[in-house]
């Protein structure tokens, strides 16, 4: 798969067209999945939550139509980062996934809203404008089953556990950790609470770092294997990184350390209350 650590312009799709060309013409042309970062246009206004509403659009809409066309032209599974979505007067942080035929496979609305307060560093309340999603988001490919989350969703281990329980072998998270949480937790969460604990591959895509922006993203888009090794990682600058999702290796890890078979379901369990 290919992961974009990109400078997201006003419309996320223009990023896709740019990297779609690299994808189809360059050395990664054998890869069949591409993961894009969040829409930085609204992200840079993030410190003032009202700007989510200003840049929100319907789905399907202009941006998702271009994402659909890019996926079809490139013949790829496209996880199109996330954009602010308006639906029925409510606003969501939404990730749309398209198949090689351009059809929408799944629409993930961020489940856990980013309401945090780190004194002297950052305070942000997404719930002042955004509504949370209420469903899990998975899609099938000929290669493996994939679970989708957005940014803050990665902090909730139960979500990853349920995805793994439902057969997902790859979890993808477009996100934009900041300069406080990024250095401390971005890689730690991918390796520990996601990849190792659930024996899955984990891919994350972030915007690049812009020190002049009101919200400075950490960057460092990555892919982590089921052993917890970071097998590819971008820095803070614009980059395209790629990795092979080796399902035989995943099966070997699960056989060597069979935690799925060793769980004490007689003592504890993690289940969904509802499926979307």
C-alpha positions as CSV (number, residue, x, y, z in Angstrom):
1,X,0.0,0.0,0.0
2,X,1.0,3.7,-0.5
3,X,0.6,6.3,2.3
4,X,0.7,10.0,1.6
5,X,2.4,12.5,4.0
6,X,1.0,15.4,2.1
7,X,0.5,19.2,2.0
8,X,-3.2,19.2,1.7
9,X,-4.6,22.1,-0.4
10,X,-8.1,23.6,-0.3
11,X,-9.5,20.5,-1.9
12,X,-8.2,17.2,-0.8
13,X,-8.8,15.6,-4.2
14,X,-6.1,17.7,-5.9
15,X,-3.7,15.9,-3.6
16,X,-5.1,12.6,-4.8
17,X,-4.6,13.6,-8.5
18,X,-1.1,14.6,-7.7
19,X,-0.2,11.4,-6.0
20,X,-2.4,9.2,-8.1
21,X,-0.1,10.2,-11.0
22,X,3.0,9.2,-8.9
23,X,1.1,6.0,-7.9
24,X,0.3,4.8,-11.4
25,X,3.5,6.0,-13.1
26,X,6.2,5.5,-10.4
27,X,7.9,2.6,-8.6
28,X,4.8,1.9,-6.5
29,X,2.5,1.1,-9.4
30,X,2.1,-2.5,-8.1
31,X,0.4,-1.3,-5.0
32,X,-3.4,-1.3,-4.9
33,X,-4.3,0.9,-1.9
34,X,-3.5,4.5,-1.2
35,X,-4.2,6.3,2.1
36,X,-4.4,10.1,2.1
37,X,-4.2,12.5,5.1
38,X,-6.8,14.8,6.5
39,X,-8.0,17.9,4.8
40,X,-5.6,20.6,6.0
41,X,-7.6,23.5,4.7
42,X,-10.1,23.1,7.5
43,X,-7.5,21.7,9.8
44,X,-5.5,24.9,9.8
45,X,-8.7,26.6,11.1
46,X,-9.1,23.9,13.7
47,X,-8.3,26.1,16.7
48,X,-11.6,27.8,16.0
49,X,-14.1,25.0,15.7
50,X,-16.7,27.1,13.7
51,X,-14.6,26.8,10.6
52,X,-15.5,23.2,10.3
53,X,-19.0,24.4,9.3
54,X,-17.6,26.9,6.8
55,X,-15.7,24.2,4.9
56,X,-18.2,21.4,5.3
57,X,-19.8,19.8,2.2
58,X,-22.3,17.1,1.3
59,X,-21.3,13.5,0.6
60,X,-21.5,12.8,-2.2
61,X,-20.2,16.2,-3.2
62,X,-17.5,18.0,-5.1
63,X,-14.5,16.6,-3.2
64,X,-15.8,13.0,-3.0
65,X,-16.7,13.0,-6.7
66,X,-13.1,13.9,-7.5
67,X,-11.9,11.2,-5.1
68,X,-14.2,8.7,-6.8
69,X,-12.8,9.7,-10.2
70,X,-9.2,9.4,-9.0
71,X,-9.8,6.0,-7.6
72,X,-11.4,4.8,-10.8
73,X,-8.7,6.3,-13.1
74,X,-5.9,4.8,-11.0
75,X,-7.6,1.5,-10.4
76,X,-7.0,1.6,-6.6
77,X,-8.7,1.4,-3.3
78,X,-8.6,4.9,-2.0
79,X,-9.0,5.9,1.6
80,X,-9.6,9.6,1.0
81,X,-8.4,11.2,4.3
82,X,-11.2,13.1,6.0
83,X,-13.2,16.2,5.3
84,X,-15.9,18.1,7.2
85,X,-19.3,16.8,6.1
86,X,-22.7,18.5,6.5
87,X,-25.8,16.3,6.7
88,X,-29.2,17.4,8.0
89,X,-27.8,20.4,9.7
90,X,-25.2,18.4,11.6
91,X,-21.5,18.4,10.9
92,X,-19.2,15.3,11.0
93,X,-15.5,14.6,10.4
94,X,-15.8,12.0,7.6
95,X,-13.5,9.6,5.7
96,X,-14.8,8.2,2.4
97,X,-13.4,5.1,0.9
98,X,-13.6,4.3,-2.8
99,X,-13.0,1.1,-4.8
100,X,-11.2,0.7,-8.1
101,X,-14.5,1.2,-9.9
102,X,-15.0,4.5,-8.2
103,X,-17.9,3.4,-6.1
104,X,-18.2,4.5,-2.5
105,X,-17.4,1.5,-0.3
106,X,-17.8,3.0,3.2
107,X,-18.2,6.4,4.8
108,X,-16.7,6.6,8.3
109,X,-17.8,9.4,10.6
110,X,-15.3,10.0,13.4
111,X,-16.7,8.2,16.4
112,X,-14.6,9.8,19.2
113,X,-14.5,13.6,19.2
114,X,-11.3,15.5,20.0
115,X,-12.2,17.2,23.3
116,X,-8.9,17.8,25.2
117,X,-7.3,20.3,27.5
118,X,-3.6,20.2,28.2
119,X,-2.9,23.3,30.3
120,X,-0.4,25.6,28.7
121,X,-0.2,23.6,25.5
122,X,-3.5,22.9,23.7
123,X,-7.2,23.1,24.3
124,X,-9.7,21.9,21.7
125,X,-13.4,21.0,21.7
126,X,-14.6,19.3,18.5
127,X,-18.0,18.7,20.1
128,X,-18.7,22.4,20.0
129,X,-19.5,22.0,16.3
130,X,-19.1,18.3,15.3
131,X,-21.4,15.4,16.0
132,X,-19.9,11.9,16.5
133,X,-20.4,9.0,14.2
134,X,-22.4,6.1,15.5
135,X,-21.1,3.1,13.5
136,X,-18.1,1.0,12.8
137,X,-16.6,1.1,9.3
138,X,-15.0,-1.8,7.5
139,X,-14.6,-2.8,3.9
140,X,-13.5,-5.9,2.0
141,X,-10.8,-6.1,-0.7
142,X,-9.4,-9.1,-2.6
143,X,-6.4,-8.7,-0.3
144,X,-7.8,-8.3,3.2
145,X,-10.5,-6.8,5.3
146,X,-9.8,-3.2,6.4
147,X,-11.1,-1.2,9.4
148,X,-11.3,2.6,9.3
149,X,-10.8,5.2,12.1
150,X,-10.0,8.9,12.1
151,X,-7.3,10.5,14.3
152,X,-8.6,10.5,17.9
153,X,-10.3,7.1,17.2
154,X,-6.9,5.5,17.5
155,X,-6.8,6.2,21.2
156,X,-9.7,3.8,21.9
157,X,-8.4,0.3,22.1
158,X,-11.8,-1.3,22.1
159,X,-12.4,-0.1,18.5
160,X,-9.3,-1.8,17.2
161,X,-10.1,-5.0,19.2
162,X,-13.6,-5.2,17.6
163,X,-12.2,-4.6,14.1
164,X,-9.7,-7.4,14.7
165,X,-12.4,-9.6,16.1
166,X,-14.5,-9.0,13.0
167,X,-11.6,-10.2,10.8
168,X,-9.8,-7.0,9.9
169,X,-6.1,-7.5,9.1
170,X,-5.3,-3.8,8.3
171,X,-6.5,-0.7,10.2
172,X,-6.2,2.7,8.6
173,X,-6.3,6.1,10.4
174,X,-6.0,9.4,8.6
175,X,-5.1,11.8,11.4
176,X,-3.3,15.0,12.4
177,X,-1.7,14.7,15.8
178,X,-0.2,18.0,17.0
179,X,3.2,19.0,18.3
180,X,2.1,18.1,21.9
181,X,0.5,14.7,21.4
182,X,2.4,13.7,18.2
183,X,5.9,13.2,19.6
184,X,4.5,11.5,22.7
185,X,1.8,9.3,21.4
186,X,1.5,9.0,17.6
187,X,3.9,6.1,17.1
188,X,3.3,4.6,20.5
189,X,-0.5,4.2,19.9
190,X,0.1,2.6,16.5
191,X,2.7,0.1,17.7
192,X,1.2,-0.8,21.1
193,X,-2.6,-0.5,21.4
194,X,-3.2,-1.2,17.8
195,X,-0.6,-3.4,16.0
196,X,0.9,-5.5,18.8
197,X,-2.2,-5.9,20.9
198,X,-4.4,-6.9,18.0
199,X,-1.8,-8.5,15.7
200,X,-2.8,-6.4,12.7
201,X,-1.1,-4.0,10.3
202,X,-1.7,-0.3,11.0
203,X,-1.4,2.6,8.5
204,X,-1.7,6.2,9.4
205,X,-1.6,9.3,7.1
206,X,-0.9,12.8,8.4
207,X,-0.6,16.2,6.7
208,X,2.9,17.6,6.6
209,X,4.2,20.0,9.2
210,X,3.7,23.7,8.7
211,X,5.3,25.8,11.5
212,X,3.4,28.9,10.3
213,X,0.0,27.4,10.7
214,X,-2.4,27.9,13.6
215,X,-2.6,24.1,14.0
216,X,0.8,22.5,13.5
217,X,0.6,18.8,12.5
218,X,3.2,16.3,13.6
219,X,3.4,14.5,10.3
220,X,5.2,11.1,10.3
221,X,2.7,9.0,8.3
222,X,3.6,5.4,9.0
223,X,2.9,1.7,8.5
224,X,3.4,-0.7,11.4
225,X,3.4,-4.5,11.2
226,X,1.8,-7.0,13.6
227,X,5.1,-7.4,15.5
228,X,5.0,-3.7,16.3
229,X,7.8,-2.7,13.9
230,X,7.5,0.5,11.9
231,X,8.2,-0.8,8.4
232,X,7.9,2.6,6.7
233,X,7.6,6.2,8.0
234,X,7.7,9.7,6.5
235,X,9.2,12.6,8.3
236,X,7.6,16.0,8.7
237,X,8.0,17.0,5.0
238,X,5.9,16.0,2.0
239,X,6.6,12.4,1.1
240,X,5.1,9.2,-0.3
241,X,5.9,6.0,1.6
242,X,4.9,2.5,0.8
243,X,4.9,-1.0,2.4
244,X,3.8,-4.5,1.6
245,X,0.9,-6.0,3.7
246,X,2.2,-9.5,4.2
247,X,-0.7,-11.7,5.3
248,X,1.5,-14.8,5.6
249,X,3.7,-12.9,8.1
250,X,0.6,-11.8,10.0
251,X,-0.6,-15.4,10.2
252,X,2.9,-16.5,11.4
253,X,2.8,-13.9,14.2
254,X,-0.7,-15.0,15.3
255,X,0.5,-18.6,15.3
256,X,3.6,-17.9,17.3
257,X,1.8,-15.8,19.9
258,X,-1.8,-17.1,19.8
259,X,-3.4,-14.4,22.0
260,X,-6.7,-14.7,20.1
261,X,-7.1,-18.3,21.2
262,X,-5.8,-17.6,24.7
263,X,-8.2,-14.8,25.6
264,X,-10.3,-15.5,28.7
265,X,-13.8,-14.9,27.3
266,X,-15.2,-16.5,30.4
267,X,-13.8,-13.5,32.4
268,X,-14.0,-10.6,30.0
269,X,-15.0,-9.6,26.5
270,X,-15.3,-6.6,24.2
271,X,-18.5,-6.5,22.1
272,X,-20.4,-4.0,20.0
273,X,-23.6,-2.5,21.2
274,X,-24.7,-1.8,17.6
275,X,-23.3,-2.3,14.2
276,X,-23.6,0.3,11.4
